[in-house]
C-alpha cells in the first residue's frame, strides 16, 4: 500500500478492513505460486553508470533478507515491508549447509525453500540479487559451508584446489539450474537480476599466494560458463576479472571505484548495524548517519546499494556462527528480529529512498555528476541531462561533511543551511526534499508485555506475578537429569586426544572425553605436604571446556583458542577425568576454515604429581558425541513422553546438566512471541520440537556504552552501543507458525543451573509512538508527485510539513498521551509543555488519530486553529499509544 493510499483510502475504509487487510494479503501470498512468470521477460546488463534493466539505467535500493532466518509464514510480510520502505530489490545469500547437510542429499523445504522465497519476491514486483557464494560468512555456522566438506580427501577451501573446486562447482551449478528450471531469471520473466560468486575473498586472498589469484580467475570463469544470463558480482575483490563487477562492502562506500571504467558502482553490503557476541553490548547505528552514508553514495556516483541487513532475523537452532555469536541476528536493522519496523530508522530511510527516486531521472540521464565546491567541508554534485519523456532534468546533492558545525552555503543563487554531517537532496536543483540529519519519521518504543491467553481458564499465566509484573510461564515443570560422562553404547576408545570436529561432525555442540587417572598414596602425601593440588593444563582450547573429576565439576573455561588451566582434586586410587568440549558456533570468517576445528590444540597434561607431569595427549581416551537427551530426542513431542521425567519442586536448587519441560498456551493476538529466559544459565531451547536456539544469560561489560549517541562522525561497531552491564540476550523468538493454540511443549537443556519457574512468555509490539516535527521540516515527499507541483501551480514553499503516526498491523492508536503544538520540551516518553502551547493540541491530534492504524497531522497554525506564539518556530510533539484492535480475530497459529 502506498503512502498516498494510506492517507486516503485507508482512512475511509471500515476499521475491521483496515486491520485485517495486511493479514489477508500475507495469507494469500502464502498460497503456492504455480506460475514462474512475474514480469515480461527482460534482460539486465550494465554500463559504467548503472545496471540497465530492459534497456534503461536504474538507481536501485536493495533490502537484505535471509530466508532461513525467518519462517515462510513471515516472508510475505518482510517482503511487503521492504517494498513499502522503498526497496526495489531483495538480496539474500544461498546457504549451502542448509541445502546439502549430507553430501548428495538436498533440502529445499520449510525455511530452506529457496524457490518459494524467490517466487514471493517476484510476486511482490521486486527484483532479487542472489549471492550464491557458496562461502557466505554471514555470521553463520562455518560460513555456510557444510561440515562434511572438511572430510573430502585432499581438500583446501577457497583456493586453487581441485577437490574444493569440484564440490563448489557442483553446488553453484545446482543453484543456477534450480533457478533456471523454476524460470526465476529475469529473461524468463522471473525476479533474479544479478548473482554473486565467492564473498569478500579479497580479505583473505593474500594468505593463499598465487593459488588464491588463480582461484579468483577460475571462480569467475566457472560462474560465467553456467549461462545464467545475468551479471555476476564479486564483493571486496579488487582483482575481479573483466566480466565480473567488483563491489563494495562497508559502513561507507561513497569513495569506492570499481577496477574498470566500464563497471558501475555497486554497494553489496551497507552495514546498517552490526552483529553481537555473547557477553557483548548491543550495536546501534543512528538513522542520521546511515542516511548520510547512503545519500553520499548516490551523490558521488553510486547506483545500487543494499542494506546488510534490512531484516536480520534469528539464528535458529545451531546456525549461529562463531566464535560466540548470539541467537538473535537483529543487526539493528530497519526491520527488527521479529519483523516489526524499527523507527525512526525504517521511516527515515523510506523518506530517503523516496527522495532518491525523485532524483532518478536526472541520476540516470547524466554519465557523471558536475562537482562544485561550496566551502571547506561542503560540496555539491549536480546531475542534469535530457529526461526520458523529454525536457531537461536536474537533481543536486549538497553535503556538509563537517562533523561539528552547521554550514550556510550558496547554490544556484539560493541560500541553504546544512546541518553537520548531512546531505540535502534537491530533486529539482532548487527545493530541498530531504536532509539526512532532519528526522521527521516517528519513533517507536517496543514494549514487551506478559502474554495473554485467548483460552480463558486454560490461561498460560499461572497467576504467579513477579514484582516487575512479568508472569511465569508455568508452575508445573518436569526435570530429567543428563548423565555426566559416557552414557551410551556408541562410544569408542582410542589413543590420544582427537580434534573435536573430526569426531562430532558438528552433529552436536558437545563431546565427552574420558580417561582414567591413577593416584598413589605418595601423590596424596605430596600434595598435602606442599599445600597444592594438581592442575590440568591445555595449550589451547575453544569455546567452552568443562572439567569433571569422578562426575563432579571442577571448573569451566571459556575462550577462543586460549590456554586452559584448571586445578583438580583427585582421590587415592583410580579417578575418572572427564573433559567436555563444546562449540558455540563454528568459525565463519578467515582463511583456512577447514583447519579451524574445535576442542583442543597442542598438548594437554596434568601437572603437580610427585613423579612429574602426566602427558594426557598420549593417554587412552573414551569418546562420546553429544548428550543422551539429544540422542533420545526428548525435546520432541513424540519422544518426550518416553523419557523418565520427574516433577520439579519449586524449592529445588539450580542444578547443572538438567533437562526441563513444561507446556504453555499460545498468547492471543498476532504480536511476536518471545521466551524470557533471563532466569536460566546457558543451554538450548525447543518448542514443539523446533530448535529455538542457544541461550546464555552472560552479562555484557559494564563500560563502553555512551549515555548519549552523537550521529556525527564516522561510525564504527563500538560507537553508540547499548545494554552495558546487562545480559546480552534474554528474549528468544518463537515464531507463531511453530505454535499450536494450546499445550505447546517447551523443553530446555540447562548446563550451568537456572530457575525455570521464572521463565515467562511475552509478546512484543511497538506500543508507544512519538513524533516531533517542526515548521522548518520539509513538505511531505508524496506531495512532489501531485499534479499541482508537477505542473508548477503549487510551490513547495506553500506546503506545510506533516507528522505521520502509524501502528503495526493489527493495532490502532488507542490514546494520545501527549500533544503540544508550540515549544514542547523533552524527548519521547519525556515530553512536557513549553511556554508556547496551542490549547487545542490534544483534542485536534486525538480526533485525527484515535481509532486509526495511521494518521497524518499537518504542522501549521491553520491545522491547530491558532498561532500560539507569533514569530517563534513551532514544533509539534506527540506521544501516542497503540493497542490491539478488538476487531482482529485470533490468528495465533496461522500467521507469523
N, C-alpha and C positions, 0 to 999 in steps of 0.2 A: 504494500500500500504506500502510495507516495505521500510526501509531506503535505501537498495541497489537498489530496483527497481526505487525509486525516482531519484537516481543518473544516472541510465542508460536508462531505457525505457521511463521515463518521459521527459528526455532531448531530446529524439529523436522524441517524439510524436508531431503532429501538435499542434500549440498553442491553437486553439479552443478546441481540445480534452482535453488538459491538464487542461484547465479552467473549462470545463463543466463536466468532468468525475466525480468529487466528488458529484456534484449536482445530476447527473443522478443516481449514486449509492444510494444517500439518498432518491430520489424519488421512486426508485424501492423497497427500504426497507419499504416504506410506504404502499405498496400493502398488502392486507390481507394475512396473513400467515395461510394456511389451515392445513398443517401437524404439529403435535406436536413433531416430532422426529428430533432432530438436531445432535445427537450423536448416536453411537452404545450404547445401554444401558450398564451402568456400575454402580458399587457400590462404595460408599465412606465410609471409616472407618478411624481409626486413631490409632497411637501408641504414645509413649512418644515424638517422634521426629517431627511428621508432620501428616497432613491429607494424607491418601493414596487414590488415585484415580485410579480405575481399577487395584488395587493391587500395585501401585507404589507411593512411597512418592513424595510429590511435595512441592516446595517452591513457595508460591503464593503471588501475588500482587493484591490488590483489590482497585477498584475505587468506592467511594461513590457517587451515583447519585440518587436523589429523584425524582421519576417520576412526582408528582404533581407540582413540582417547575419549570417545563418546559412544553412545549406543545408537543403533539405526533409528530408534524412535526419536532421538534428539537431532539427527541430521537435518530434517526439513526445517526446523526452527533455526538452527545455526546458519544454514544457507540463506534462509529468508532474511535474518537479521544482518548477515554480511551484505546482502544486496541492498537492503534498506539503508545500511550505513554508507553506501556509495561504492561498494566493490564491483568491479567488472569481471573479476577472475577469482577463483578459489584455487589455492595451491596446497598440495599435500605430498608428503613422501610416500613411497611404497615400502612396506615393512617386510623384508624377506623372512625374518624369524617367525612372523605370524603366518605367512602364507606357505612356508615349507618347513614346519617344525621337525619333520623327519625327512631325510633325503628321498625325493621322489614322491612324497605324499603331500598333496596340496590342500590348503584350507582357504576357501573364499566364501565363508559363511558368517552370519551374525555380524559382529563388529569388524570382521575382515572381508566383508562383501564389497570389494573394491568396485566392481562394475555397477552395483546398485548405487553406491555413493556417487560415482561419476554421472550416472543417469539422473540422479536427483539434482546435481549441479546443472546439467544441461536443461532439465525440465524447468528450472527457475530462470533460464535465459542468461546464465553466467557461463563464462569460459573456464577451462581447467588447465592448470600447469601441473604436470605430473613429474615428480622428481624420483626417478627410478633408482638412482644411486648405483648399485644397491647398498653401498655404505651410506648411512643416513646421519650418524651421530645422534642428534635429536634428544640427547639425554635419555636415550632408550637403551635397554639392556643389550650390551655387547655391540652397540652402534647399529643395531638392526640385523647383524649377521646371525644366522642360526649357529648354535654352538657345535653342531655336528661338523661344521665346516673345518674346525680345527683338526679334526681327525682324518681328513683326506691326506693320504700319504704324500709327503714332499711339499706340502702347501706352505706358501708365504703369502699373506694377504696384501692386496693393493700394490703389487709390483709386477715386474715382468717375469711372472712365474706361471708356467703352463697349467698346473693343476688349478690354481686360482682363476686364471683367465677362462678356463673351460667351464668352471662352475658359474662364474659371473655371467659369461655369455649365455649360458643355458637359461639362467633366471631372467635376465634382461629380455631375451628373446621371448620367453614365456609371457611376460607382461605386455610387450608390444603386440604379440599375436593375440593376447586376450582382448586388448583394446580394439584391434583391427576386426576380430571376429564379432565383437559386440557393436561394431560400427560407431565407435566413440571418437574417432579422429574427425577433425573439422571438415576435411574433404569428403567425409562420409555423412555429414550432417550432424556430427557429434560435437561435444564441447572442448575436446583436447586440442589446444593450440600450440603447446610447447612441451618439450621433455627435457629432463636433466640426466646426464651421465656423471658418475662419481660425485664427490661432495667435499668441498674445502680441501682438496688434495694438496693444493699449494702450501698449506701449513706444514705438511709432513714430507713433501717431495724430496727435499734435500737429504733426508735420512736414508733414502734408497739409492742415491747417486744416479749413475747413468740408467740403471734399470727403472728408476722412477720416471725419468724423462721418456724412455721407450714405452712405459706403461701408459702414459698420458696419450701418446700418439696412437697406441693400439686401441685404447678405450674409445677414443673419438672415431677412429676408423670403423670399429666394430658397431658402434651406435649408428653411424650414418649408413652402414651397409644393411641395416634392418629394414630400410624402406618405409619408415613411419610417415614420411611426407609432411613433417612439421619441423620447425627449428629445434636444435638441441643447444643446451647451455651447459657450461661448467662454471661453478661459482668459486671465487678466490683462486683463479687459475690463470696467472698472467701469461703462461705459455700455451694457452688453449690453441689448438690448430685453427687454420683459417676459416673453416666452415662450421666452427663451434663458437657460440657467443660466450665470451668470458664476462662474468657478472660479479657484482659487489655484495658482500655481507658486512654488516656492522651497525653501529649506532648512527653514523653519519656517512653518507656516500655522495655528497654533492660535489666532491672533488675528484671522483672516480672517472677514469678514462679507460675504455677497453683497449685491447692491444692492436686494434686495427681501426683505421678511419672509416671502414665500411660497416662497422658494427654499432648498434645502438647502445645507449647507456641503460643498463638494467640493474635493479637492486633486488636481489632474490631474497634477502633476509634483512629486514629492518627490525632490529631488536627493540621492541617496544616495552620490554621489561627484562626479566632475567629468571633463570631457574633458581631453585632453593635446595640447600643441603640440610640434612638433619643436624640440628644444633646451630643453624644459621638464622639470621634475621630475614625478613621478607622484603623483596625488592619493590621499588616503586619508581617508575619513570613519569615525571609530570607531563600532563597533556600538552602544556605550552611548549615544552622542549621537544616533544615528539612531533608536534605540528610544525615547529620551526625546522626540524631536520627534513621533514617531507617537503615542505614548501621550498626550502633551499635546493633540494634535489631537482624538482621540476624547474625551478628558477634557472638553474645552471645547466640545463640540457638533458635531464633525465626523462625517461618516457615510460618505464614500467617499474613499479615499486610494490613490494609485498611485505605485509606485516607479519613478522615472526614473533609472536603468534597473534592472530586475530581472535582465535579461541584456543586456549591451551588444553583444557580438559583435565583428565585424570589418568594417572599411570596405574590402571587396574592390575590386579594380580601381582606378578613379579616382573613387570615390564620396566620399572624404573631403572635408569642407567646408574653408573657409578663412577667414582665412589660416593655412596651415601646420598643419592637424590631422593627427595621425599615423594610421597604418593601423589600429592597434588601437583599438577602442572599448570597452575593458574597463570603464571608468567606475567601477572599484572596486565593482561591483555584487555582489549576493548570489550570482549565478552568474557565473563568470569568463568571459573571452573565448571559452573552449573549451567552456563548459557545465558545468564542474566546480563543485562547491559551494565558495564562499569562506567558510571557517569562521574565527572564530566568527560572522560576520555572518549567514550563512544560518540557522544553528541558533538564534541568539539571537532573530532576527526570527520564526522559526517558533514559538518559545515565546511571543513577544509576541502573535502572531496567535491562538494557542490561548487565551490569557488574555482577549483581547478578545472572542472568540467565546463564552466562558463568560459574559461580561457582556452579550451581545447581547439577551437577553430583557428586561433592565432598560433598556438603552440605547434600545430601540425603544418601550418602554412609556411612557417619560417624554417630554413635549413639550419640556422644558428641565431642566437639572440644578439641584439645590439647591447653593448655594455656601456654603462655610464657611471662614472664616479660621482657620488653625491656628498662625500665627506670622508674624514679619515677612516671611519669604520662603517661607512654607509655606501651602498651601491644599488644600481638599478640594472635589470635585464629586461629588455623590451623585445617582444615578438610581434612582428607585423607582416602582412602579406595579403594575398588575394584569397578571399573566402571561397568555400566550395560552391556556395549559391550566388556568388557574385558580390562585388563590393569589397572594400578594404576591411581587414580585421586587425585589431591591435590589443595586446594584453601586456601588462607590466608587473614586475615583482620588485618591490622596494625593500631592501634589507638593512637592518641595523645589527651588526654583529658585535657591538659593544656590549659587554657583559653587565655594565653597571648603570649607564646613563641613557636617558631618552635622547632622541635627536630630532631636530626640526630641519627638514630638507625642502628644497625647491625642485619640482619636477614638472615639466611641461607647463611652466608658468603658474603652478599652484603650489601651496604650502601643505606639507604633510608632517604629522607628528608620528614618530616611530618609537615605540617602547623599546627598552633594551632587549637584546637577544630575540628579535622578532622580524617577521616578514609581513608586509602588507601586500595584498593581491588586488590588482586593478584590472578587471576583465575587459574594460573599455579604455584603458590607459588614462582614465580620468577619476573615476569614483572608486573608493576603497570598498570592496565587498567583504573583506575578511582580514583580520590581523591575528597572527598565531598566538600573541600574548593576551588577547582580549577574549576571555571565555564567556560566551553567552549561554552555553548549554547548562542544563540543570545538573545539580549534584545529587546522586542517590546514596542514601545511607542504608547499607544492608543490615537487616535485623534478623537475628536467629531466635526463633520462637519455640517454646515447648510444643511438641506435636499434639494436635487434636485428632481424636479418633472419630470417624463417622458412625461407629457401631454402638453407640450408647453405653450400655453396661459392660460391653466387652472392651472397655477402654484400654488403650495402650498404656495410659498413665495410671500407675498403681497408687495414686494418691499420696505417695511419699514425696514431699516437696523439700528441696534444699532451700537454704536461705536466699539464694540468688534466683529463686522461683523456677529453677530448672527441674524437670520431673524425671524420676527414674524410669528406665525402660521396663523394669520388671522387679518384683520382689521374689520371684521364683527362678533360681538358677540351678543348673546341674553342673557337676565337675567330673573330670576324668584325668587321672594322673598319667603324664607321659613318662615312660621309663627313662631313667638316666643310664646311658650307655648302650651296649649292644642289645638289641631287642628281638631280632628275628633270625630266621634260618638263612636268609640271603646275605649273610656277611661273608667275608673272606679274610684270610690271613696271609701276609707276605712280609718279606724282609725290607725294612727301611720305610721312610716317610714318603708317601705319594703326594703328588700335586692334586689339590682339591678338585679342580675342574675336570681333570683326567678321570677321576673316579665318579663324580656325581653327574657329569654331562649336563649340569645345570637343571637336573630334574627336581632338585630341592636346594634350598639355601644351606642345608645342614649336612655335615659329615662328621661321624663319630670315629675317633681313633682310640684304640685301647692297647695298652701294653702292661706287662707285669714287672713290678719293681720289687726286688728282694732287699730287705733291710736287716742288717745284722745287729746283734746286741752291741757290738763295738761302735756301730754308726750312732745308735741311740745315745750311748755314753759320750761319744764325741760331740754330739750336738748339745747335750746338757752341759758338758764341761765348758764349751765355748759360747753358750748362750745364744745359739744361732740355729736356723733351720735351713734345710736345703732349698735350692731355688731352681725353678725351670727357666731356662734361657733359650730363646729362639732368635736367630739372626734377623729374620724379617717375617712379618705376617700381615695379612689383610683379611677382612674388615673387622670381624669380631672373633675373639678366641675366648672360650670358657674352659677353665681348668678344674677338673674334679679329681679328688683322691678318694677312693672307696665310696664313690657316688655322692660325696659331699663337695659342694662348691668351694674351691679355694679362692677363686677370683676371676675377673674378666678383664680383657684388654681390648680396646677399640682403637683402630687406626688404619691407615693405608700404607702398607709396606713399611711398618715400623718395627723396631726391636721390641720383643716381648720379654719381660722379666716378671716372674710371679713366684713369691715364696710359697712353699707347700709343706704340709705336715704328713709324715708317714708314721706308721706303727711298725713294731718289730715283726718280721716275717714277710709274707707276700702282700703286696699292695697293688690295687688296680689304679693305674694312672689313665684317666680319660680326658682326652682333648676333643672339644667340639669346635670345629672351624665353621664359620658362617660367612656367606656373601650377603652384601646389602646392595645389590645391583652390580652387574659386571661393567668393567671399564668400557666406555663408549667413545673415547676420543684418544687420538695419538697414533703414533707409528707402532708397528709390530704388535697389534692387538692379539694376535694368535698366541703370543708368548706371555701375555699378562697373567692369566690364570687366577688362582686363589689359594687360600691356605697358607703354606709355609714356603720360604725360600732360605737357602743356606742350611746351616747346621742347627740342630736342637740338642740340648744337653741338660743334665741335672748337675748342678754344682753343689759343693759343700759336703760331699761324702768323705769319709775318713781316708779311703784309698784312692781318692781323686774323682774327677768328673765321670759321669756316665753318658756316653755318646748315644743319644736316642736315635740318631739318624741311621744307626746300624742295628737297632733293635727289631724284634719281631712285633708287628702291629696287626691288630684285627680291625677291619673297617666295616662300617655300616652306613649306608646312604639314607639320609632323611629321617623322618620321625615315624613312629608306629602309627600315630593318628593320621598322618598323611597317607601312609600305605593303605590303611583301612578306610580312608575317605570318610572319616567321622564328621566332616563338615557338610556332607551331602544329606539330603532328606532321606534317601533310601538307606544309606549305611549308618546314619546317626543312631537309628533305632536299634541297631545290632550291638552297639558298644555298651559297656557296663558302666553307665553313668551313675553317680550318687548325688543325693541332694546336697547342695552347698548351704551351710548355715550362715546366717547373716553376720555372726560374730567370728567367722573363720578368719584366721590370719592370712595375709597375702602369701602365696606360695609360688615357687618357680616351677616352670615346665608343667603347666596345667592347661587342660582344655576346658572351656566353659561353653554352655549353651543355654539359650532361652528362646522364647517365642514372642513375637510382637505383631501388632496390627498396623496396617499402613495408615499414615496420617491422612486426614481428609484434605481435599483441595488438590491443586496442581503444583504447588510450590516445591522446589527441590528438597529432597530429604537427605539429612546427614546423620551420622552417628557421632556423638560426642564421646570420645574415648580418652578424655583427659585424666580419668582416674586409673588408667591402666599404665603398664610399663612399656614393654616392647613385645611385638609379636605380629600376628597376621589375623585377618578377619574375613569371614564368609557370610553371605546372606543367601539362604536357599541354594547353596552350592556355588554361587557366584563369588569369585575371589575379589573382595573389595580392595585389597592391597595390604602392604606392610603398614604397621603403626608403630610409633615410638614417641613417647612423651618427653623427649630430651629437651632441655632448656637452652634457648639461644643465649649468646653472650649478652652481658648487661650493657656493654658500651658499644657505641658505633651508630646509634640512631639519633638523628638530629631532631631537635624539638620543632624546628620549622624547616620546610623544604623550599629552597630557592630554585626555581626552574632555570635561572640564568646560568650560563656557562656550560661547558661540555659535560655530558652525563657519563657516569661510569656505574658499575653494578653496586658499589658501596655507597653511592650518593642517595640520600632520601629514603634509606631503609627504615623499616618499622618493626615492631614486635620484639624489641630487645628485652632480654630478661624474662621471656615467656616461652612456653613450649612452642617449638617451630610449627607443629601441626597437631590439632586436637580433633578437628571435624573431618569426617571422611564421607565422601559422596556415595549414596546408594541410589542408583537410577531407579525411577519409578517403574520403568518397564521390567525391572527384575523383581518386583514385589507383587504379591497376591493381596487381595483386600484384607486378609487376616491370617494369623498363625504363620507368620514368616519365621523361618529358623535362622537364628543368629548364632554362629559358632566362632569362638576366639581361641587362638593358641597364644598363651602368655608365657614369656620367657623369664621375666625378672620379678614378677609379683605385682599385682594390681587389685583393685576392688571393682568387680563387675557390677555390684549393686548400685554404683554411682554412674553407670553408663546411661545416657539418655538419647532419645531420638528427637530430632528437631527439624524444623523447616526453615528455609532461607528465602527471604524476599527483600526487595527494595522497598522497605516500609516507610521511609521518610524521603521526601523530595525537597530540595531547596533550589531556589533560583535567585539570582542577583544581577539585574540588568539596568544599566543607566541610560540616560538620554543620549549619551555620547556613543553608545554602541551603534553598530551599523544596521541598516534595514534588513529584514529577513531575506535570505538568499533566494527563496522561492519567488520573491517579487520581481527578480531580474527577468524572469521568463514571462511575465504578464504582458498582455498586448500594449498596455499604456506605456510601459518602459521601452518595449521593443520598437514602437513607432515614434517615440520621442515626445509623446504628450504628457508623460509622467516623469518628473525629476526624482532621482533618488534622494535628493535633499529634502523633499517634501514627505517622505515616507518615514514613519516612526519605527523605532525598534520594537521588538516583541519578546515576551518571555513565553517559552513553551514548556509546559509540565506534562509528564506522561508517566503513568504507572505501567508495570509489566502486565502482560496479557493475563486475564483472569482477575484483575484488580481494578478498582476505581478509586478516585480521590474521595475519601470519606470525610475529611475535615481539612480546614485551613487553620493551622496552628498559629501562624503569624503572617501578617501582611502589612507593609508600610511603603507608601509612595512618598518620598521626601528625602530625608538624610538618615536612613536607618544605620545602625551601628552593629558591629559584631560579624559573625560568620555563621554558617549552617549549624542549626540547633542552639545557637547562642545569639540570635538576633535580638535587638532591642530598638525601640523607637527613638529617633533622634529629635533635635529641636524642631525640625521641619517634618510635618506629617500630614498627609491628606486623611481627613477624618473618615471617609468612606472606603478607605483602602480594603479593609477586611470584608465588608459586605460586597464590594464590586468583584473582588477576586473569588469569593465564595460562590457568588451567583454564576460566574463564568466557569468554575471548575468542579464544584461538588457534584458527585454522582457520575462523573465522566472518566473515561480512561485517559483522555488527553484534552488539554485546553491551551488556548493562546490568549495572552493578555497584552494589549498594546501599552507601551510605556510612554505615556504622554499626558499632558494636562487635560486634554479632551476626554481621554478614557476615564480619568479619575475625577472629572467634573469640577476641577479647580486647579489653581496654581498655588500650592501651599507656601511657596517662598520664591517670589519673583527674583530673577537674576542669579539664582543658585542652581547648580547642576543637580538634578534629582535622579534618584535611583529607586527602583522597585525591588524590594526584598520579600520573598515569600517562603514559608515553610509549610508543606502540605504532608498529609498522611494518606498512604494507600492501604486499602483493606480488601480482602477477598470479596468478590461480588456475590451477593446472595443468589444470583441467577446462574452461577457457574455450577453445573452438575458435577457430581463426584466422578473424577476420571483417574483416580489414583493408580490403577494398574493398567491403564491403556495408553497413557501418554507419558512422555519424558518430563 
